[in-house]
Amino acid sequence: MEVKFNDCEICGYNKWDAQFSGKIRDGAVGNFSNDESVILRCSKCGVERLNESCCKDADLYTGKKYRQLLSQPTTAKGFLNKYDSLQLRNLKAIWPDSVRGKTVADIGCAAGSFLDHISGLTKEVIAVEPCSDYHYSLINRGYSVYSYVNDAAGDWRGKVDYAFSFSVIEHISNPRLFLEEIGGMLSNNGKLLVSTPNRKDILMELAGDDYKRFFYRTVHRWYFDRKSFGYCADKAGFEVTRSICVHRFGLSNAMKWLRDSKPDENTPLPYLDDEVLDNFWKGYLESHGVGDYLYFELKRKE
């Protein structure tokens, strides 16, 4: 399948190298796209991109359709019940910093689970979320609510001490512009913490095309590793002050992929359901930068 790509939105170059072609994950685990997709890598900045004709339109995120596609709760209450317990990972990524007394913004906050965990310490809280279904709940909890960064920029330009954007940048149309827009909201010493899936996840090597069909997905336009994200951040006027690699799954999950070509689904293999073993496995992968997720702390270049 031959697909023509336009100039790279990050670096402006137009030389792409093929990485994968075929049907990819479409929403919930086990669902795959009807059409063949193509993933190419920019030969200059190193980012990987899904061909645009297979990407989801931005209006997917303005209502219930995105969560329905993923078979996730569509109400604010349902979202909070599902995701409150997962915020510890994001909170750990902030350490050793503090949000006490700071003006913070969460870009792509969904129903605001992360904000609920930090709002008691903060001075002001800005919730940026395109899904209007969550706005009523966010407003009732005292947050300043906007659909997009540009909507918030007029009120908060240069005033945000700490911005967060978890698992968002891989979805949007132009990651460089996205970072630039957030940068305009930051105060002189403001920071931005971004997370995104790690293209160098160890299972991309160990489990081959079966895992790639699972890793690449129609809702993710962009795929980063540390180097390509650092390039994007630099072009957007940031420097990376800290990066963290995280692995979220135990050894049993990897063994299931190698044996069955599918994820663990909460049924660990015999003798592999061990916290000590999993902690070693996760720590080893994280220390080598091949865990499944990346966090980047950014500040604007002087």
C-alpha positions in Angstrom: 0.0 0.0 0.0 1.5 3.3 -1.1 0.6 6.5 0.7 1.8 10.0 0.1 2.7 11.9 3.2 2.9 15.7 3.4 5.8 17.6 5.0 6.4 16.6 8.6 4.5 19.0 10.9 7.4 19.0 13.4 10.4 19.6 11.2 9.1 20.4 7.7 11.1 17.6 6.1 9.5 15.2 3.6 11.4 12.0 3.6 9.6 9.1 5.3 10.7 5.6 5.9 8.1 2.8 6.2 7.8 1.1 9.6 4.5 -0.9 9.4 1.5 -1.5 7.2 -1.7 -3.4 8.0 -4.8 -3.3 10.1 -4.3 -1.6 13.5 -6.2 -1.2 16.8 -9.4 0.7 16.5 -10.8 1.6 19.9 -11.2 -1.1 22.5 -8.8 -4.0 22.8 -9.6 -6.7 20.1 -11.1 -4.2 17.6 -9.1 -3.5 14.4 -9.5 -1.1 11.6 -11.2 -2.1 8.4 -8.7 -0.3 6.2 -5.0 -1.0 5.9 -2.9 1.6 7.7 0.6 2.8 7.1 3.1 4.1 9.7 6.1 6.0 8.4 9.1 7.5 10.3 10.4 11.0 9.5 14.0 10.6 8.4 15.0 14.0 10.0 13.3 14.3 13.4 12.5 10.6 13.9 8.8 10.9 14.8 6.5 8.2 13.5 3.1 9.1 12.0 -0.1 7.3 10.9 -1.3 8.2 7.4 -3.9 10.9 7.7 -6.7 9.1 5.9 -6.7 6.5 8.8 -6.7 9.1 11.6 -9.8 10.2 13.5 -11.2 13.6 13.1 -10.9 16.2 15.9 -14.7 16.1 16.5 -14.4 12.6 17.8 -13.2 14.1 21.1 -15.9 16.7 21.5 -18.6 14.3 22.7 -19.2 10.7 23.8 -17.9 9.1 20.6 -14.2 8.7 21.8 -15.1 7.0 25.1 -17.7 4.9 23.4 -15.1 3.8 20.8 -12.9 2.6 23.7 -15.8 1.0 25.6 -15.1 3.4 28.5 -17.6 5.3 30.7 -19.0 8.4 29.1 -20.3 10.2 32.2 -18.0 12.2 34.5 -18.9 9.9 37.5 -18.1 6.8 35.5 -14.8 8.3 34.3 -13.8 9.3 37.8 -14.6 5.8 39.2 -12.5 4.2 36.6 -9.5 6.5 36.6 -9.1 7.8 40.1 -7.0 4.8 41.1 -4.6 5.3 38.1 -3.6 8.8 39.0 -0.8 7.7 41.4 1.5 7.2 38.3 1.0 10.8 37.2 1.4 12.1 40.8 4.7 10.2 41.1 6.0 11.9 37.9 5.6 15.3 39.6 8.0 14.4 42.4 10.1 16.1 43.8 8.2 19.2 42.6 5.1 20.5 44.4 2.0 22.3 43.1 1.3 24.0 46.4 0.1 27.6 45.9 0.6 27.3 42.1 -1.7 28.1 39.2 -2.0 24.8 37.3 -3.6 23.7 34.0 -4.5 20.2 32.8 -4.7 20.1 29.0 -7.0 17.3 27.9 -8.2 16.6 31.5 -11.3 14.6 30.6 -13.5 14.6 33.7 -10.7 16.0 35.9 -9.6 13.0 37.9 -6.0 14.2 38.1 -7.1 17.8 39.0 -9.2 16.4 41.9 -6.1 14.9 43.4 -4.1 18.2 43.4 -6.7 21.0 43.6 -6.6 21.2 47.4 -3.0 22.4 47.2 -3.2 24.7 44.2 -4.0 28.4 43.9 -5.9 28.3 40.6 -7.0 25.4 38.4 -7.6 25.5 34.7 -9.3 22.5 33.0 -8.9 22.3 29.3 -11.1 19.6 27.7 -12.7 19.4 24.3 -15.5 17.0 25.5 -18.3 19.3 26.5 -20.1 16.4 28.3 -17.6 16.8 31.2 -17.8 20.6 31.4 -20.8 20.8 33.8 -19.1 18.6 36.3 -15.8 20.4 36.0 -17.4 23.8 36.5 -19.4 22.6 39.5 -16.1 21.4 41.1 -14.8 25.0 40.8 -12.4 24.7 37.8 -12.0 27.3 35.1 -13.1 25.3 32.1 -12.1 25.7 28.4 -12.5 23.5 25.4 -9.0 24.2 23.9 -5.7 25.9 24.8 -6.4 28.9 22.5 -9.7 29.5 24.4 -7.8 29.6 27.7 -4.8 31.6 26.5 -6.6 35.0 26.5 -7.3 34.7 30.2 -4.2 32.9 31.4 -1.3 33.9 29.1 1.9 33.9 31.1 0.1 33.0 34.3 0.4 29.2 34.6 3.1 27.9 36.9 2.6 24.2 36.1 0.8 22.7 33.1 0.1 19.0 32.6 -0.9 17.0 29.5 -1.2 13.3 30.0 -1.7 11.0 27.0 -2.9 13.8 24.7 -0.1 14.8 22.3 -0.3 11.6 20.3 -3.9 12.4 19.3 -3.6 16.0 18.1 -3.0 17.2 14.5 0.2 19.2 15.1 2.3 18.3 18.2 4.8 21.2 17.7 2.0 23.8 17.6 0.3 22.1 20.5 3.4 22.6 22.7 3.9 26.2 21.5 0.3 27.0 22.4 0.8 25.6 25.9 4.1 27.5 26.2 2.3 30.8 25.8 0.3 30.1 28.9 3.3 29.4 31.1 4.8 31.9 33.5 8.5 32.9 33.3 9.5 29.9 35.4 6.6 27.7 34.4 6.9 24.0 33.7 5.0 21.5 31.5 4.7 17.8 32.2 3.7 15.7 29.2 3.2 11.9 28.9 2.9 9.7 25.8 3.3 6.0 24.9 6.9 4.9 24.3 7.6 3.8 20.7 10.6 1.8 22.1 8.4 -0.3 24.4 10.2 -3.6 24.7 7.3 -5.6 23.2 7.7 -3.7 19.9 10.9 -5.8 19.5 9.9 -9.0 21.3 6.4 -9.6 20.1 6.8 -8.2 16.5 3.9 -7.4 14.3 1.3 -8.9 16.6 2.1 -6.3 19.2 2.6 -3.5 16.6 -1.0 -4.0 15.4 -2.0 -3.5 19.1 0.4 -0.6 19.8 -0.4 1.5 16.7 -4.0 2.7 16.7 -6.4 4.8 14.7 -6.8 7.4 17.5 -3.0 8.0 17.8 -1.6 10.1 15.0 2.0 10.4 16.4 4.5 7.9 18.0 7.5 9.2 20.0 10.6 7.9 21.6 12.8 10.1 23.8 14.9 11.4 20.9 12.0 12.4 18.6 10.0 14.0 21.4 13.1 16.0 22.5 13.4 17.2 18.9 9.8 18.3 18.8 10.1 20.0 22.2 13.2 21.9 21.0 11.4 23.1 17.8 8.5 24.3 20.0 10.8 26.4 22.1 11.3 24.1 25.1 14.1 22.2 26.7 13.6 18.8 28.3 14.7 19.2 31.9 13.7 15.6 33.0 12.4 12.5 31.4 11.0 9.4 33.0 10.4 6.0 31.5 7.6 3.9 33.1 6.4 0.4 32.6 2.9 -0.4 33.7 2.6 -4.1 33.2 4.0 -7.2 34.9 6.2 -10.0 33.4 3.1 -12.2 32.9 1.8 -9.7 30.4 4.9 -10.0 28.3 4.9 -13.8 28.4 1.2 -13.8 27.3 2.2 -11.7 24.3 5.0 -14.1 23.4 2.8 -17.2 23.9 -0.7 -16.0 22.8 -0.1 -12.8 20.9 -2.5 -10.9 23.2 -2.4 -9.0 26.5 -2.7 -10.5 29.9 -6.3 -9.5 30.6 -5.8 -9.8 34.3 -5.2 -13.5 34.4 -1.5 -13.9 35.2 0.4 -17.0 34.2 1.3 -19.5 37.0 4.3 -18.6 39.1 4.5 -15.2 37.4 2.0 -13.4 39.6 4.6 -12.1 42.0 5.1 -8.5 43.1 8.8 -8.8 43.7 9.3 -10.3 40.3 7.2 -7.6 38.6 8.9 -4.8 40.4 12.3 -6.0 39.2 10.9 -6.5 35.6 9.4 -3.0 35.5 12.5 -1.4 37.1 14.9 -3.1 34.6 12.9 -2.0 31.6 12.5 1.6 32.9 16.2 1.8 33.6 16.9 0.9 30.0 14.3 3.2 28.5 12.1 0.4 27.1 9.1 0.7 29.3 5.7 1.4 27.7 5.3 5.0 28.7 7.3 8.3 28.8 7.0 11.5 30.8 8.8 14.7 29.9 9.2 17.7 32.1 9.7 20.8 29.9 10.6 24.5 30.4 10.8 27.2 27.9 14.2 28.0 26.5 15.6 31.4 27.5 
